[in-house]
Protein backbone atom coordinates (compact mmCIF):
# COMPACT_ATOMS: atom_id res chain seq x y z
CA UNK A 1 0.00 0.00 0.00
CA UNK A 2 2.84 2.41 0.80
CA UNK A 3 4.45 1.75 -2.60
CA UNK A 4 1.14 2.50 -4.33
CA UNK A 5 0.83 5.81 -2.44
CA UNK A 6 4.42 6.80 -3.30
CA UNK A 7 3.77 6.05 -6.99
CA UNK A 8 0.61 8.20 -6.94
CA UNK A 9 2.55 11.11 -5.41
CA UNK A 10 5.26 10.77 -8.06
CA UNK A 11 2.65 10.64 -10.81
CA UNK A 12 0.92 13.73 -9.41
CA UNK A 13 4.21 15.64 -9.37
CA UNK A 14 4.91 14.66 -13.00
CA UNK A 15 1.41 15.66 -14.05
CA UNK A 16 1.50 18.96 -12.18
CA UNK A 17 4.90 19.77 -13.72
CA UNK A 18 3.56 18.92 -17.18
CA UNK A 19 0.42 20.97 -16.53
CA UNK A 20 2.45 23.97 -15.39
CA UNK A 21 4.71 23.70 -18.48
CA UNK A 22 1.64 23.60 -20.70
CA UNK A 23 0.09 26.57 -18.91
CA UNK A 24 3.31 28.54 -19.38
CA UNK A 25 3.45 27.39 -23.01
CA UNK A 26 -0.08 28.68 -23.56
CA UNK A 27 1.03 32.08 -22.24
CA UNK A 28 3.78 32.09 -24.88
CA UNK A 29 1.11 31.73 -27.56
CA UNK A 30 -0.62 34.98 -26.65
CA UNK A 31 -0.33 37.69 -29.31
CA UNK A 32 0.30 34.93 -31.86
CA UNK A 33 1.24 36.23 -35.32
CA UNK A 34 -0.84 34.62 -38.06
CA UNK A 35 -1.30 34.66 -41.79
CA UNK A 36 -4.44 33.86 -43.71
CA UNK A 37 -5.25 30.75 -45.72
CA UNK A 38 -8.75 30.73 -47.19
CA UNK A 39 -9.41 27.09 -46.25
CA UNK A 40 -7.70 26.93 -42.85
CA UNK A 41 -9.49 28.17 -39.76
CA UNK A 42 -9.00 27.76 -36.01
CA UNK A 43 -10.86 25.09 -34.09
CA UNK A 44 -14.15 26.54 -32.88
CA UNK A 45 -17.46 25.21 -31.58
CA UNK A 46 -18.86 24.96 -35.12
CA UNK A 47 -16.21 22.43 -36.24
CA UNK A 48 -15.17 20.77 -32.96
CA UNK A 49 -17.52 17.77 -33.38
CA UNK A 50 -16.12 17.02 -36.84
CA UNK A 51 -12.54 17.42 -35.62
CA UNK A 52 -13.30 15.01 -32.75
CA UNK A 53 -14.82 12.57 -35.25
CA UNK A 54 -11.57 12.56 -37.24
CA UNK A 55 -9.58 12.20 -34.04
CA UNK A 56 -11.66 9.22 -32.89
CA UNK A 57 -11.54 7.54 -36.31
CA UNK A 58 -7.77 7.79 -36.64
CA UNK A 59 -6.23 7.25 -33.21
CA UNK A 60 -6.28 4.49 -30.62
CA UNK A 61 -6.10 5.17 -26.91
CA UNK A 62 -7.85 8.49 -27.41
CA UNK A 63 -8.23 11.05 -24.67
CA UNK A 64 -10.91 13.51 -25.76
CA UNK A 65 -10.59 15.60 -22.59
CA UNK A 66 -6.87 16.16 -23.20
CA UNK A 67 -7.53 16.86 -26.89
CA UNK A 68 -10.17 19.50 -26.06
CA UNK A 69 -7.87 21.00 -23.42
CA UNK A 70 -5.09 21.44 -26.01
CA UNK A 71 -7.60 22.99 -28.42
CA UNK A 72 -8.66 25.46 -25.75
CA UNK A 73 -5.20 26.38 -24.39
CA UNK A 74 -3.45 26.48 -27.78
CA UNK A 75 -6.31 27.60 -30.02
CA UNK A 76 -4.04 29.82 -32.11
CA UNK A 77 -2.15 26.65 -33.16
CA UNK A 78 -5.17 24.43 -33.84
CA UNK A 79 -5.69 24.45 -37.59
CA UNK A 80 -8.71 22.98 -39.39
CA UNK A 81 -8.86 22.54 -43.16
CA UNK A 82 -12.42 23.20 -44.24
CA UNK A 83 -13.68 23.19 -47.82
CA UNK A 84 -17.21 23.14 -49.20
CA UNK A 85 -18.51 23.15 -45.61
CA UNK A 86 -16.64 19.93 -44.78
CA UNK A 87 -13.84 19.44 -42.26
CA UNK A 88 -11.20 17.55 -44.22
CA UNK A 89 -8.29 17.59 -41.79
CA UNK A 90 -6.68 19.27 -38.81
CA UNK A 91 -3.33 19.81 -37.10
CA UNK A 92 -2.93 20.68 -33.44
CA UNK A 93 0.32 21.99 -32.00
CA UNK A 94 1.26 23.05 -28.50
CA UNK A 95 4.16 25.10 -27.18
CA UNK A 96 6.48 24.00 -24.47
CA UNK A 97 9.10 26.31 -23.04
CA UNK A 98 12.69 25.10 -22.89
CA UNK A 99 15.14 26.85 -20.59
CA UNK A 100 18.57 27.58 -22.03
CA UNK A 101 21.54 29.77 -21.17
CA UNK A 102 20.24 32.43 -23.54
CA UNK A 103 16.67 32.52 -22.21
CA UNK A 104 13.46 30.67 -22.78
CA UNK A 105 13.17 28.99 -26.15
CA UNK A 106 9.82 28.14 -27.67
CA UNK A 107 9.50 24.56 -28.85
CA UNK A 108 6.37 23.38 -30.63
CA UNK A 109 5.05 19.84 -30.64
CA UNK A 110 2.67 18.51 -33.26
CA UNK A 111 0.20 16.91 -30.86
CA UNK A 112 -2.32 15.54 -33.35
CA UNK A 113 -2.62 15.63 -37.13
CA UNK A 114 -4.82 13.83 -39.62
CA UNK A 115 -6.60 14.19 -42.93
CA UNK A 116 -9.92 12.46 -43.55
CA UNK A 117 -9.25 9.26 -45.52
CA UNK A 118 -11.59 10.40 -48.31
CA UNK A 119 -9.42 13.45 -48.98
CA UNK A 120 -5.87 12.13 -48.61
CA UNK A 121 -3.52 12.73 -51.51
CA UNK A 122 -4.99 16.16 -52.33
CA UNK A 123 -2.35 18.31 -50.58
CA UNK A 124 -4.44 19.04 -47.49
CA UNK A 125 -1.86 17.66 -45.05
CA UNK A 126 0.90 19.62 -46.75
CA UNK A 127 -1.12 22.85 -46.51
CA UNK A 128 -1.90 22.29 -42.83
CA UNK A 129 1.77 21.67 -42.05
CA UNK A 130 2.91 24.62 -44.17
CA UNK A 131 0.58 26.93 -42.27
CA UNK A 132 1.78 25.63 -38.91
CA UNK A 133 5.46 25.83 -39.86
CA UNK A 134 5.08 29.33 -41.31
CA UNK A 135 3.33 30.58 -38.17
CA UNK A 136 6.01 28.95 -35.99
CA UNK A 137 8.59 30.93 -38.00
CA UNK A 138 6.60 34.15 -37.54
CA UNK A 139 6.49 33.55 -33.78
CA UNK A 140 10.18 32.66 -33.24
CA UNK A 141 9.66 28.98 -32.44
CA UNK A 142 13.09 27.32 -32.41
CA UNK A 143 12.09 23.71 -33.01
CA UNK A 144 9.04 21.71 -34.02
CA UNK A 145 8.92 18.07 -33.00
CA UNK A 146 6.49 15.22 -33.55
CA UNK A 147 6.12 11.49 -32.99
CA UNK A 148 4.99 9.15 -35.76
CA UNK A 149 4.54 5.38 -35.83
CA UNK A 150 7.41 3.73 -37.74
CA UNK A 151 4.91 1.92 -39.96
CA UNK A 152 3.04 5.11 -40.96
CA UNK A 153 5.01 5.49 -44.19
CA UNK A 154 2.73 8.08 -45.89
CA UNK A 155 3.03 10.42 -42.88
CA UNK A 156 6.80 9.89 -42.63
CA UNK A 157 7.20 10.73 -46.35
CA UNK A 158 5.14 13.90 -45.88
CA UNK A 159 7.12 14.98 -42.82
CA UNK A 160 10.41 14.41 -44.66
CA UNK A 161 9.16 16.49 -47.63
CA UNK A 162 8.35 19.26 -45.17
CA UNK A 163 11.92 19.18 -43.81
CA UNK A 164 11.55 17.04 -40.68
CA UNK A 165 14.39 14.66 -39.79
CA UNK A 166 14.31 11.50 -37.71
CA UNK A 167 16.00 12.09 -34.35
CA UNK A 168 15.52 8.72 -32.68
CA UNK A 169 13.28 5.71 -32.31
CA UNK A 170 11.16 5.51 -29.14
CA UNK A 171 8.71 3.01 -27.68
CA UNK A 172 5.21 3.47 -26.25
CA UNK A 173 4.72 7.12 -27.27
CA UNK A 174 2.34 6.43 -30.18
CA UNK A 175 0.60 3.69 -28.20
CA UNK A 176 1.50 0.86 -25.86
CA UNK A 177 3.92 -1.52 -27.57
CA UNK A 178 4.31 0.67 -30.66
CA UNK A 179 7.57 1.99 -32.02
CA UNK A 180 7.69 5.61 -33.12
CA UNK A 181 10.14 7.99 -34.63
CA UNK A 182 10.73 11.32 -33.00
CA UNK A 183 11.18 13.81 -35.81
CA UNK A 184 12.08 17.49 -35.67
CA UNK A 185 12.40 20.58 -37.79
CA UNK A 186 14.18 23.82 -37.04
CA UNK A 187 12.18 26.70 -38.56
CA UNK A 188 14.24 29.47 -40.10
CA UNK A 189 13.69 32.13 -37.45
CA UNK A 190 13.58 30.39 -34.04
CA UNK A 191 14.90 32.88 -31.48
CA UNK A 192 14.86 33.12 -27.70
CA UNK A 193 12.62 35.52 -25.82
Beta strands, then each sheet from edge to edge (+ up, - down):
strand 1: 40-42
strand 2: 78-83
strand 3: 86-100
strand 4: 103-115
strand 5: 141-149
strand 6: 165-171
strand 7: 179-185
sheet 1: 1+ 2- 3+ 4- 5- 7+ 6-
end
